[in-house]
Amino acid sequence: MPIVYGNSPIGILEIENNVISVELARTKEAHSRGLMDRKSLGRYDGMLFIYAHKKNLCMWMKNTSIPLTVLFIDEKGYVLEMKDMIPNTETPHCSTNKVRFALELETNWLKSTNITLKSRITNLNSIDN
């Protein structure tokens, strides 16, 4: 079941034979709110943070108790970095590369997949319009 949070748009991503329903965070407000206060996240759900320009990104887990991993993704859809984040902290988890996207997924589910560094989201351009 897709994530629905207020009126936030939903997108479908395809990566390494996994179809993931993601809430799209495009605004500064959505970037700040992220997945705060969520009690659970579906197995194939996540949040995609979209930025207009490439830059170094930092993510954190304030008021977020779900174990999450952030994938930092370039403009072509390739996963450049993956970082497990510390729940319920404001500890920054930052990219060392300039990227346009960050994808947050549930850590244990992600580890059960074949998604790795250099994996590619094949339909990212259809969501980034």
C-alpha positions, -999 to 999 in steps of 0.1 A, spaced: 0 0 0 15 34 -10 23 60 16 -2 89 18 7 119 39 -17 148 35 -18 157 -2 17 146 -9 22 131 -44 32 95 -48 56 80 -73 66 45 -83 103 37 -86 119 6 -102 153 -5 -89 169 -40 -92 136 -57 -99 119 -40 -70 89 -17 -74 88 9 -47 60 33 -39 75 66 -27 61 98 -13 77 127 -32 93 154 -11 99 184 -35 94 214 -12 116 228 16 87 220 40 84 184 28 123 180 30 122 192 66 92 170 76 105 138 59 91 107 76 88 123 110 63 108 134 56 78 113 51 46 133 57 22 104 66 20 68 54 -5 43 77 -31 29 79 -15 -6 74 21 6 98 50 10 104 87 5 122 103 -24 136 138 -17 140 157 -50 162 188 -54 164 212 -83 202 211 -85 230 188 -75 244 194 -41 258 177 -10 228 166 11 224 158 48 195 138 62 186 132 98 161 112 119 144 137 142 112 122 156 116 91 133 118 58 150 117 36 119 152 22 111 160 39 77 188 38 52 193 68 29 205 63 -7 221 93 -23 213 92 -60 228 112 -90 208 129 -117 210 97 -139 194 75 -112 226 58 -99 230 51 -62 263 67 -52 261 62 -15 241 44 11 240 53 48 222 36 77 207 64 99 204 66 136 167 67 147 153 96 168 184 117 165 194 149 146 228 133 137 235 143 101 241 116 75 257 135 47 266 127 11 302 131 0 290 135 -36 268 162 -51 235 145 -58 199 154 -68 180 128 -49 179 110 -16 157 79 -11 148 67 24 139 30 27 134 7 57 169 -7 66 160 -43 72 140 -46 40 167 -29 20 193 -53 33 171 -82 20 173 -69 -16 200 -68 -42 200 -30 -42 236 -18 -38 260 10 -47 258 16 -85 222 2 -87 201 24 -110 165 36 -107 154 30 -142 123 53 -143 135 83 -123 131 107 -152 94 100 -153 90 111 -116 113 141 -119 91 160 -142 
